[in-house]
Amino acid sequence: MVDRFECVLATVLHEEPPVTPQIIGFTNEMARAKFSPIIEEGIRQIKGETRRAAYELITREFADLDSALREADFMDNFIIGVGDGGFKVRRVVETSDKAYIVEWETGALWRIGTAGRIWAREYIKYPVNCEDDLNELELPDPDDPGRYEGLEKRIRYVIDKGFFPICGINGFFSGVWYFLRGPLEVTLKDIYMRREFYKKLLARIGEFNIKAEKNLLERGALMIGWVEDLGYNKGMFIHPKLYEELIYPWHRRAIELAHKYGAFVNMHSHGNINAIVPLLVNAKLDVLNPIGPSDNMDLKTLKESYGDKLCLQGGLSKHIGLMSLEELKEHILDRLRVGSPGG
């Protein structure tokens, strides 16, 4: 039997794993619900019983690792989320058939659901509307042990079952406009017109993230992940020089901290961020995802240029749902041929 943990470890270390690791997930719980009868039937066939995975709202922290592991086994997933050091949902404010509104620990309100046939997230309210608000903002204590209760046990349990555990923190750039002040266009105006104010916002998120990351690492985290989404298909939301000045120092700091504990870092960013990949490589980022073709992130070019230093996760078209089975098979095989050699 293939040890998924060893496959992931070999891949991130740029060795040749016996099987290329994969992760299959769902955009939201509605998407998962459509597929869940198939998942449950597969689990029944494998284990002879049905126990659905329990999910904490949005953060996908598993309440039942046994169920999560059975699902991962059926879906052939190699990596399992075991803990999150980011901001948590404080309460569900409102629910309807198509959407729900949640309040985060920072006071930010999101509406999450569907707009027509498309899954959507709307940012309703932010806690920071001016500099005085930032001075009065109270964030949760990232050093509160209760935020990490049971993490060591979950990490050990997942490893013992042959899977690779990952823990998450907030993004840095995205963390500001997700949870403190936004939406994105407001953040971009702040960067260009109120830069010192933006630096203060970023520092509040950054210091929280670093402390949360340290707590995760002290409890045995082996991989730290965060979501940034730094661009769109034509380029980055901010000039690469501004990224280097403002965001990059925080990324370097988080990567260096993880490496100090012998852990890896996996950063997610949609968009055409080719301009900053050399910086990420220089910072010794371990894994970058999702390498989207529609974002003009070419897997072949990136693999040839940086594949010996940076592990590339993804490279799949976002249009796979419109492909025939033969087209899908050929697309996946092409991605494996291009991306797999050398980890």
Beta strands, then each sheet from edge to edge (+ up, - down):
strand 1: 79-84
strand 2: 89-95
strand 3: 99-104
strand 4: 109-115
strand 5: 118-125
strand 6: 164-168
strand 7: 223-227
strand 8: 231-232
strand 9: 235-236
strand 10: 264-268
strand 11: 287-289
strand 12: 311-312
sheet 1: 1+ 6+ 7+ 10+ 11+ 12+
sheet 2: 2+ 3- 4+ 5-
sheet 3: 8+ 9-
end
